[in-house]
Amino acid sequence: MMTKLLRTLFSLCIVWPVIWLWLGLRVKHRQRLPQNGPAIIVANHNSHMDVFALLSLFPLRRQAQIHPVAAADYFLRNKWMAWFALNIINIIPITRQGGEANPLAQCEQALRDNKILIIFPEGTRGEPGKLSPLKSGLWHLSQRVPDVPIIPVWLRGTEQVMARGNRIPLPLFIDVCVGDALPCHPEKNVFMDELKQQLLALQQQTTGNYAHEPTSHAG
């Protein structure tokens, strides 16, 4: 109960004011976001701000149902960050070095429990504004839960708002473009290529104006 209260206060007092008031979020095709789980949100990854931008797309009452998937070696490297990542950001940690029989077991179970996952298939933060090679973990997960919709999202602006080394986010707009759900495919190469093409197509639809304007909630 206390964890839920702290997560709510963090969203209300920090995430929402920073994203919607200090920065501003422009969302294209908001109606394509899943209303309920299970679902997987797949996005490009340029900044730590990516997670907060994606979380802020969902209403407060659903935050407990949304789990960013994150690297255990980074977010669990000390007890304070681990507590914050697991209890406030609500991550599902995965091991990038391998060694586990099924490193995506927690993700699979979360989807079977009707949760919404946020996955960055590049695996780590890439070069600003560019899509790095995609890891195939998402395809392996999709084969275990083939009926779960996979919704691609492109984020633009987070790489400037919170570039590597920045401690305070710059007051610049973040653009979010939501794509149509991507179906599961038995062929890994076909699936990964389709995901890449969808993300690149969404990139082309994002606007390039980063001047600070009044916040828009339009889809």
DRENFI-560605 format. One record per residue (C-alpha): residue number from 0; residue in one letter; x, y, z. Coordinates in Angstrom, 3 decimals, always signed. Each point is the difference from the previous one (the first is absolute). Example, Ala and Ser with C-alpha at 12.3 -4.5 7.8 and 13.67 -1.06 7.14 Angstrom:
<rec mimar="0" guza="A" X="+12.300" Y="-4.500" Z="+7.800"/>
<rec mimar="1" guza="S" X="+1.370" Y="+3.440" Z="-0.660"/>
This chain:
<rec mimar="0" guza="M" X="+0.000" Y="+0.000" Z="+0.000"/>
<rec mimar="1" guza="M" X="+2.825" Y="+2.394" Z="+0.894"/>
<rec mimar="2" guza="T" X="+1.807" Y="-0.813" Z="-3.260"/>
<rec mimar="3" guza="K" X="-3.137" Y="+0.765" Z="-2.012"/>
<rec mimar="4" guza="L" X="-0.386" Y="+3.324" Z="+1.832"/>
<rec mimar="5" guza="L" X="+3.635" Y="+0.943" Z="-0.632"/>
<rec mimar="6" guza="R" X="-0.307" Y="-0.914" Z="-3.687"/>
<rec mimar="7" guza="T" X="-3.134" Y="+2.149" Z="-0.281"/>
<rec mimar="8" guza="L" X="+1.673" Y="+2.956" Z="+1.721"/>
<rec mimar="9" guza="F" X="+3.047" Y="-0.339" Z="-2.249"/>
<rec mimar="10" guza="S" X="-2.216" Y="+0.089" Z="-3.096"/>
<rec mimar="11" guza="L" X="-2.143" Y="+2.896" Z="+1.228"/>
<rec mimar="12" guza="C" X="+2.755" Y="+2.163" Z="+1.448"/>
<rec mimar="13" guza="I" X="+2.919" Y="-0.698" Z="-2.347"/>
<rec mimar="14" guza="V" X="-0.760" Y="-1.902" Z="-3.215"/>
<rec mimar="15" guza="W" X="-3.212" Y="+1.758" Z="-1.024"/>
<rec mimar="16" guza="P" X="+1.218" Y="+3.575" Z="+0.768"/>
<rec mimar="17" guza="V" X="+3.318" Y="-0.587" Z="-1.771"/>
<rec mimar="18" guza="I" X="-1.450" Y="-1.709" Z="-3.080"/>
<rec mimar="19" guza="W" X="-3.220" Y="+1.992" Z="-0.487"/>
<rec mimar="20" guza="L" X="+0.900" Y="+3.441" Z="+1.432"/>
<rec mimar="21" guza="W" X="+3.765" Y="+0.467" Z="-0.125"/>
<rec mimar="22" guza="L" X="+0.482" Y="-1.849" Z="-3.296"/>
<rec mimar="23" guza="G" X="-3.236" Y="-0.673" Z="-1.863"/>
<rec mimar="24" guza="L" X="-0.986" Y="-3.116" Z="-1.883"/>
<rec mimar="25" guza="R" X="-1.407" Y="-0.139" Z="-3.516"/>
<rec mimar="26" guza="V" X="-1.656" Y="-3.342" Z="-0.730"/>
<rec mimar="27" guza="K" X="-0.988" Y="-1.279" Z="-3.443"/>
<rec mimar="28" guza="H" X="-2.528" Y="-2.844" Z="-0.243"/>
<rec mimar="29" guza="R" X="-0.588" Y="-0.249" Z="+3.735"/>
<rec mimar="30" guza="Q" X="-3.063" Y="-2.156" Z="-0.733"/>
<rec mimar="31" guza="R" X="+2.336" Y="-2.842" Z="-1.029"/>
<rec mimar="32" guza="L" X="+1.301" Y="-0.401" Z="+3.555"/>
<rec mimar="33" guza="P" X="-1.378" Y="-3.079" Z="+1.761"/>
<rec mimar="34" guza="Q" X="-2.884" Y="+0.625" Z="+2.378"/>
<rec mimar="35" guza="N" X="+0.762" Y="-3.161" Z="+1.945"/>
<rec mimar="36" guza="G" X="+2.607" Y="-2.721" Z="+0.198"/>
<rec mimar="37" guza="P" X="+1.471" Y="-2.213" Z="-1.035"/>
<rec mimar="38" guza="A" X="+1.973" Y="+2.115" Z="-2.448"/>
<rec mimar="39" guza="I" X="+3.575" Y="+0.918" Z="-0.835"/>
<rec mimar="40" guza="I" X="+1.117" Y="+3.557" Z="-0.738"/>
<rec mimar="41" guza="V" X="+3.189" Y="-0.023" Z="-2.096"/>
<rec mimar="42" guza="A" X="+1.959" Y="+3.240" Z="-0.329"/>
<rec mimar="43" guza="N" X="+3.325" Y="+1.423" Z="-1.087"/>
<rec mimar="44" guza="H" X="+2.368" Y="+0.871" Z="+2.854"/>
<rec mimar="45" guza="N" X="+2.171" Y="+3.117" Z="+0.153"/>
<rec mimar="46" guza="S" X="-0.400" Y="+1.231" Z="+3.576"/>
<rec mimar="47" guza="H" X="-1.093" Y="-0.878" Z="+3.541"/>
<rec mimar="48" guza="M" X="-2.882" Y="+2.401" Z="-0.645"/>
<rec mimar="49" guza="D" X="-1.496" Y="-2.536" Z="-2.442"/>
<rec mimar="50" guza="V" X="-1.472" Y="-2.083" Z="+2.821"/>
<rec mimar="51" guza="F" X="-1.674" Y="+2.955" Z="+1.691"/>
<rec mimar="52" guza="A" X="-1.398" Y="+1.306" Z="-3.287"/>
<rec mimar="53" guza="L" X="-1.573" Y="-3.388" Z="-0.722"/>
<rec mimar="54" guza="L" X="-1.345" Y="-0.455" Z="+3.532"/>
<rec mimar="55" guza="S" X="-1.643" Y="+3.422" Z="-0.165"/>
<rec mimar="56" guza="L" X="-2.088" Y="-1.137" Z="-2.995"/>
<rec mimar="57" guza="F" X="-2.094" Y="-2.150" Z="+2.325"/>
<rec mimar="58" guza="P" X="-2.414" Y="+1.154" Z="+2.723"/>
<rec mimar="59" guza="L" X="+1.055" Y="-0.120" Z="+3.607"/>
<rec mimar="60" guza="R" X="-2.390" Y="-2.828" Z="+0.876"/>
<rec mimar="61" guza="R" X="+1.802" Y="-2.324" Z="-2.430"/>
<rec mimar="62" guza="Q" X="+3.609" Y="+0.704" Z="+0.985"/>
<rec mimar="63" guza="A" X="+0.223" Y="-3.118" Z="+2.174"/>
<rec mimar="64" guza="Q" X="-0.806" Y="-2.098" Z="-3.098"/>
<rec mimar="65" guza="I" X="+2.884" Y="+1.393" Z="-2.066"/>
<rec mimar="66" guza="H" X="+3.501" Y="-1.452" Z="+0.247"/>
<rec mimar="67" guza="P" X="+3.052" Y="+1.372" Z="-1.810"/>
<rec mimar="68" guza="V" X="+2.403" Y="-2.838" Z="-0.798"/>
<rec mimar="69" guza="A" X="+3.505" Y="+1.035" Z="+1.042"/>
<rec mimar="70" guza="A" X="+3.510" Y="-1.369" Z="+0.381"/>
<rec mimar="71" guza="A" X="+0.634" Y="-1.560" Z="+3.403"/>
<rec mimar="72" guza="D" X="+3.739" Y="+0.741" Z="-0.119"/>
<rec mimar="73" guza="Y" X="-0.709" Y="+3.745" Z="-0.240"/>
<rec mimar="74" guza="F" X="-3.121" Y="+0.560" Z="+2.087"/>
<rec mimar="75" guza="L" X="+0.797" Y="-2.494" Z="+2.754"/>
<rec mimar="76" guza="R" X="+3.636" Y="+0.989" Z="+0.424"/>
<rec mimar="77" guza="N" X="-0.578" Y="+1.430" Z="+3.491"/>
<rec mimar="78" guza="K" X="-2.770" Y="-0.444" Z="+2.547"/>
<rec mimar="79" guza="W" X="-1.369" Y="+3.547" Z="-0.213"/>
<rec mimar="80" guza="M" X="-0.347" Y="+0.046" Z="-3.768"/>
<rec mimar="81" guza="A" X="-1.368" Y="-3.543" Z="+0.093"/>
<rec mimar="82" guza="W" X="-2.702" Y="+0.972" Z="+2.488"/>
<rec mimar="83" guza="F" X="-0.981" Y="+3.073" Z="-2.058"/>
<rec mimar="84" guza="A" X="+0.012" Y="-1.877" Z="-3.319"/>
<rec mimar="85" guza="L" X="-1.997" Y="-2.964" Z="+1.273"/>
<rec mimar="86" guza="N" X="-2.510" Y="+1.819" Z="+2.196"/>
<rec mimar="87" guza="I" X="-0.452" Y="+3.455" Z="-1.530"/>
<rec mimar="88" guza="I" X="+0.786" Y="-0.409" Z="-3.709"/>
<rec mimar="89" guza="N" X="-1.413" Y="-3.535" Z="+0.216"/>
<rec mimar="90" guza="I" X="+2.608" Y="-1.624" Z="-2.237"/>
<rec mimar="91" guza="I" X="+0.349" Y="-3.645" Z="-0.898"/>
<rec mimar="92" guza="P" X="+3.768" Y="-0.655" Z="+0.102"/>
<rec mimar="93" guza="I" X="+1.590" Y="-2.260" Z="-2.573"/>
<rec mimar="94" guza="T" X="+3.543" Y="-1.328" Z="-0.219"/>
<rec mimar="95" guza="R" X="+1.814" Y="+1.073" Z="-3.156"/>
<rec mimar="96" guza="Q" X="+2.994" Y="-2.324" Z="+0.422"/>
<rec mimar="97" guza="G" X="-2.043" Y="-3.182" Z="-0.279"/>
<rec mimar="98" guza="G" X="+0.369" Y="-2.969" Z="+2.294"/>
<rec mimar="99" guza="E" X="-3.672" Y="-0.298" Z="+0.911"/>
<rec mimar="100" guza="A" X="-2.118" Y="-2.794" Z="-1.481"/>
<rec mimar="101" guza="N" X="-2.593" Y="+2.552" Z="-1.071"/>
<rec mimar="102" guza="P" X="+1.014" Y="+3.619" Z="+0.675"/>
<rec mimar="103" guza="L" X="-3.418" Y="+1.182" Z="-1.222"/>
<rec mimar="104" guza="A" X="-2.008" Y="-2.202" Z="+2.382"/>
<rec mimar="105" guza="Q" X="-1.125" Y="+2.963" Z="+2.135"/>
<rec mimar="106" guza="C" X="-1.079" Y="+1.881" Z="-3.118"/>
<rec mimar="107" guza="E" X="-1.996" Y="-2.971" Z="-1.215"/>
<rec mimar="108" guza="Q" X="-1.716" Y="-0.380" Z="+3.373"/>
<rec mimar="109" guza="A" X="-0.812" Y="+3.711" Z="+0.165"/>
<rec mimar="110" guza="L" X="-1.714" Y="-0.209" Z="-3.383"/>
<rec mimar="111" guza="R" X="-1.962" Y="-3.049" Z="+1.112"/>
<rec mimar="112" guza="D" X="-1.079" Y="+2.142" Z="+2.973"/>
<rec mimar="113" guza="N" X="-1.340" Y="+2.636" Z="-2.448"/>
<rec mimar="114" guza="K" X="+2.748" Y="+2.543" Z="+0.573"/>
<rec mimar="115" guza="I" X="+1.419" Y="+2.477" Z="-2.524"/>
<rec mimar="116" guza="L" X="+3.743" Y="-0.186" Z="-0.656"/>
<rec mimar="117" guza="I" X="+2.272" Y="+2.750" Z="-1.293"/>
<rec mimar="118" guza="I" X="+2.925" Y="-1.456" Z="-1.941"/>
<rec mimar="119" guza="F" X="+2.927" Y="+1.734" Z="-1.712"/>
<rec mimar="120" guza="P" X="+1.154" Y="-2.547" Z="-2.605"/>
<rec mimar="121" guza="E" X="+3.275" Y="+1.829" Z="-0.659"/>
<rec mimar="122" guza="G" X="+1.049" Y="-1.342" Z="+3.394"/>
<rec mimar="123" guza="T" X="+1.663" Y="+3.215" Z="+1.155"/>
<rec mimar="124" guza="R" X="+0.000" Y="+3.720" Z="-0.724"/>
<rec mimar="125" guza="G" X="+1.134" Y="+0.582" Z="-3.544"/>
<rec mimar="126" guza="E" X="+1.347" Y="+2.925" Z="-1.986"/>
<rec mimar="127" guza="P" X="-2.422" Y="+2.954" Z="+0.261"/>
<rec mimar="128" guza="G" X="-2.681" Y="-0.069" Z="-2.689"/>
<rec mimar="129" guza="K" X="+1.222" Y="-3.239" Z="-1.572"/>
<rec mimar="130" guza="L" X="-1.300" Y="-3.534" Z="+0.258"/>
<rec mimar="131" guza="S" X="+2.645" Y="-2.472" Z="+1.155"/>
<rec mimar="132" guza="P" X="-0.128" Y="-3.691" Z="-1.016"/>
<rec mimar="133" guza="L" X="-2.943" Y="-1.743" Z="+1.663"/>
<rec mimar="134" guza="K" X="+0.443" Y="-2.936" Z="+2.360"/>
<rec mimar="135" guza="S" X="-2.108" Y="-3.095" Z="-0.643"/>
<rec mimar="136" guza="G" X="-1.222" Y="-0.515" Z="+3.585"/>
<rec mimar="137" guza="L" X="-3.334" Y="+1.566" Z="-0.911"/>
<rec mimar="138" guza="W" X="-0.540" Y="-2.593" Z="-2.734"/>
<rec mimar="139" guza="H" X="+0.715" Y="-2.855" Z="+2.424"/>
<rec mimar="140" guza="L" X="-2.498" Y="+1.504" Z="+2.457"/>
<rec mimar="141" guza="S" X="-2.610" Y="+0.385" Z="-2.736"/>
<rec mimar="142" guza="Q" X="+0.278" Y="-3.698" Z="-0.841"/>
<rec mimar="143" guza="R" X="-0.970" Y="-0.901" Z="+3.572"/>
<rec mimar="144" guza="V" X="-2.970" Y="+2.399" Z="+0.081"/>
<rec mimar="145" guza="P" X="-0.987" Y="+0.278" Z="-3.693"/>
<rec mimar="146" guza="D" X="-3.391" Y="+1.637" Z="+0.625"/>
<rec mimar="147" guza="V" X="+1.436" Y="+3.000" Z="+1.866"/>
<rec mimar="148" guza="P" X="-0.023" Y="+3.189" Z="-2.130"/>
<rec mimar="149" guza="I" X="+3.331" Y="+1.749" Z="-0.553"/>
<rec mimar="150" guza="I" X="-0.369" Y="+3.768" Z="-0.436"/>
<rec mimar="151" guza="P" X="+3.009" Y="+1.867" Z="-1.450"/>
<rec mimar="152" guza="V" X="+0.644" Y="+3.555" Z="+1.209"/>
<rec mimar="153" guza="W" X="+2.540" Y="+2.571" Z="-1.141"/>
<rec mimar="154" guza="L" X="+1.278" Y="+2.608" Z="+2.447"/>
<rec mimar="155" guza="R" X="+1.655" Y="+3.158" Z="-1.205"/>
<rec mimar="156" guza="G" X="+1.457" Y="+2.728" Z="+2.174"/>
<rec mimar="157" guza="T" X="+0.901" Y="-2.055" Z="+3.057"/>
<rec mimar="158" guza="E" X="+3.582" Y="-0.170" Z="-1.225"/>
<rec mimar="159" guza="Q" X="+0.206" Y="+3.809" Z="+0.295"/>
<rec mimar="160" guza="V" X="-2.164" Y="+0.384" Z="+3.099"/>
<rec mimar="161" guza="M" X="+2.156" Y="-2.403" Z="+2.014"/>
<rec mimar="162" guza="A" X="+3.196" Y="-0.661" Z="-1.905"/>
<rec mimar="163" guza="R" X="+2.712" Y="-2.119" Z="+1.596"/>
<rec mimar="164" guza="G" X="+1.635" Y="+2.017" Z="+2.774"/>
<rec mimar="165" guza="N" X="-2.976" Y="+2.329" Z="+0.541"/>
<rec mimar="166" guza="R" X="-1.344" Y="+0.100" Z="+3.560"/>
<rec mimar="167" guza="I" X="-2.871" Y="+2.421" Z="-0.618"/>
<rec mimar="168" guza="P" X="-2.356" Y="-0.490" Z="-3.005"/>
<rec mimar="169" guza="L" X="+0.022" Y="+2.844" Z="-2.509"/>
<rec mimar="170" guza="P" X="-3.424" Y="+1.608" Z="-0.675"/>
<rec mimar="171" guza="L" X="-0.474" Y="-1.434" Z="-3.498"/>
<rec mimar="172" guza="F" X="-2.921" Y="-1.821" Z="-1.578"/>
<rec mimar="173" guza="I" X="-0.181" Y="-3.781" Z="-0.238"/>
<rec mimar="174" guza="D" X="-1.769" Y="-1.462" Z="-3.034"/>
<rec mimar="175" guza="V" X="-1.627" Y="-3.442" Z="+0.190"/>
<rec mimar="176" guza="C" X="-1.341" Y="-1.868" Z="-3.011"/>
<rec mimar="177" guza="V" X="-1.964" Y="-3.216" Z="+0.610"/>
<rec mimar="178" guza="G" X="-0.207" Y="-2.656" Z="-2.692"/>
<rec mimar="179" guza="D" X="-2.448" Y="-2.765" Z="-0.805"/>
<rec mimar="180" guza="A" X="+0.334" Y="-3.281" Z="+1.873"/>
<rec mimar="181" guza="L" X="+2.582" Y="-2.326" Z="-1.510"/>
<rec mimar="182" guza="P" X="-1.054" Y="-3.656" Z="-0.333"/>
<rec mimar="183" guza="C" X="+2.133" Y="-2.877" Z="+1.175"/>
<rec mimar="184" guza="H" X="+1.898" Y="-1.818" Z="-2.775"/>
<rec mimar="185" guza="P" X="+1.599" Y="-3.466" Z="+0.153"/>
<rec mimar="186" guza="E" X="+3.041" Y="+1.160" Z="-2.003"/>
<rec mimar="187" guza="K" X="+2.381" Y="+2.059" Z="+2.143"/>
<rec mimar="188" guza="N" X="+1.587" Y="+1.915" Z="-2.878"/>
<rec mimar="189" guza="V" X="-3.371" Y="+0.942" Z="-1.457"/>
<rec mimar="190" guza="F" X="-1.294" Y="+1.209" Z="+3.355"/>
<rec mimar="191" guza="M" X="+3.131" Y="+2.010" Z="+0.851"/>
<rec mimar="192" guza="D" X="+0.099" Y="+1.614" Z="-3.432"/>
<rec mimar="193" guza="E" X="-3.673" Y="+0.985" Z="+0.233"/>
<rec mimar="194" guza="L" X="+0.557" Y="+1.483" Z="+3.444"/>
<rec mimar="195" guza="K" X="+2.979" Y="+1.985" Z="-1.262"/>
<rec mimar="196" guza="Q" X="-1.957" Y="+1.326" Z="-2.985"/>
<rec mimar="197" guza="Q" X="-2.947" Y="+0.981" Z="+2.198"/>
<rec mimar="198" guza="L" X="+2.241" Y="+1.898" Z="+2.413"/>
<rec mimar="199" guza="L" X="+1.752" Y="+1.821" Z="-2.844"/>
<rec mimar="200" guza="A" X="-3.371" Y="+0.886" Z="-1.544"/>
<rec mimar="201" guza="L" X="-1.150" Y="+1.432" Z="+3.336"/>
<rec mimar="202" guza="Q" X="+3.207" Y="+1.986" Z="+0.219"/>
<rec mimar="203" guza="Q" X="-0.920" Y="+1.702" Z="-3.272"/>
<rec mimar="204" guza="Q" X="-3.365" Y="+1.007" Z="+1.456"/>
<rec mimar="205" guza="T" X="+1.388" Y="+1.812" Z="+3.015"/>
<rec mimar="206" guza="T" X="+0.321" Y="+3.743" Z="-0.166"/>
<rec mimar="207" guza="G" X="+3.328" Y="+1.751" Z="+0.226"/>
<rec mimar="208" guza="N" X="-1.048" Y="+3.123" Z="+1.888"/>
<rec mimar="209" guza="Y" X="+1.542" Y="+0.079" Z="+3.458"/>
<rec mimar="210" guza="A" X="-0.946" Y="+3.556" Z="+0.940"/>
<rec mimar="211" guza="H" X="-1.908" Y="+0.144" Z="+3.294"/>
<rec mimar="212" guza="E" X="-3.714" Y="+0.464" Z="-0.647"/>
<rec mimar="213" guza="P" X="-3.146" Y="-0.383" Z="+2.117"/>
<rec mimar="214" guza="T" X="-0.491" Y="-3.647" Z="+1.014"/>
<rec mimar="215" guza="S" X="-2.234" Y="-2.003" Z="-2.313"/>
<rec mimar="216" guza="H" X="-1.846" Y="-3.162" Z="+0.986"/>
<rec mimar="217" guza="A" X="-1.340" Y="-0.619" Z="-3.479"/>
<rec mimar="218" guza="G" X="+0.266" Y="-3.481" Z="-1.494"/>
